[in-house]
Amino acid sequence: MTTPTLPEVKLPTLRDLLARAHLRLILFAVALATASLVLSGVMVIRSYAQRNLDLVARTVAYTVEPAVVFEDKEAIRDGIVSVAAARGVDRVEVRDRQGQLLAHWQSPRIGSLAALSQPANAFVFPNPAVSQVRRGPETIAEVRIYGDSEGLVRYTLAGTIIALACLALTVMATRILARRLQSEVVLPLEHVAEVAHAVRRDRAFEKRVPSSGIAEIDRFGRDFNALLAELQGWHAGLTSENAELARRATHDNLTGLGNRQLFDQHLGEMIAQSQRTGAPFALIYLDVDQFKSINDGYGHDAGDAALIAVAERLRSAIRHVDQAFRLGGDEFAVVLAPFFNQAHVDGVIDRIRLAMEQSYRLPNGMAVTSMLSVGVAIFPEHADSAEALVKKADMAMYKDKQGRQGPPENGALSNA
């Protein structure tokens, strides 16, 4: 009786085992690195987008405040469009103190991603960015900014497509990678993980995956670097937009000088510095003489030209360590850096008056020379608080203006 023979079992070869092990390892590493990068990128972009919405809300509140006071709904909407009509904003609402809608703006939904981004908005930005519209200490309205997730959807889709392409390349390269030593494969992938970790932890968007010497991994590295470059571009763009919105929130749109908000902040910092070091500094208040005559006689364009010319001459007359501001209307202020004696203050004032002797042209071609009424207050010699210092400088300015009344009009006009 013969013993039946068992069928021969074909054992896997070492090459098959290496190929299988490499395939599992690479698929896991690629998926982990890609998921880490995409997730961290989404978190970073959402964080910057939220800050962007907060800055847009503050800017809209500052822009529409005059229109809210006069209940001009058309002007409110125009103010909203001028600030919020940019990528990243889905909807803007302005409501009064009773919660009634004064004006709103809806971003036009166009493009292939509109259908995806609209339902994602409620998930990515569940709550609107809110800023109060104030008139002095009183809240007169509220601005609500709802975010648009189209950018995040586009970034996520791009990351998914690149991840799928990388996975396809990895599968095709498995047999070739099996012939190489494990260290030659694992080390480049560790570099990818290190770069993804650095991007997530340290926001090191400038890092790139180095060349490994293996064509397939280098191809993956280039795609991975392309994704990093796209994320770096998003980061740079959002940073630039945030910086511009922050600048608009603290600077006068017409003259480019700091506005009252920045003036109050800078004055407080100068007082704190003076209290620490004991060095005095000066506050100069300035008012354009006969500005109303130019504005009423030749139109608002002429008034704007006069304010711009005054701002330019203030910049040219003060030192680089001094700061000039437009406080509203035709009122300006200059905060002088700490000085050693009164001669420094007198020198700056003399340069300002000399600069104002230069004429400028109105839009109608008329040449104008506008003079300034000037008031100075020194901290802590004349006042020991910001409010008292401003009041002292303002009183000195009006005293100077009263002393200048009587002679012919200071705004001398002549044909171009």
Order of alpha helices (4+ residues) and beta strands (2+ residues): alpha-alpha-beta-beta-alpha-beta-beta-alpha-alpha-alpha-alpha-alpha-beta-alpha-alpha-beta-beta-alpha-beta-beta-beta-alpha-beta
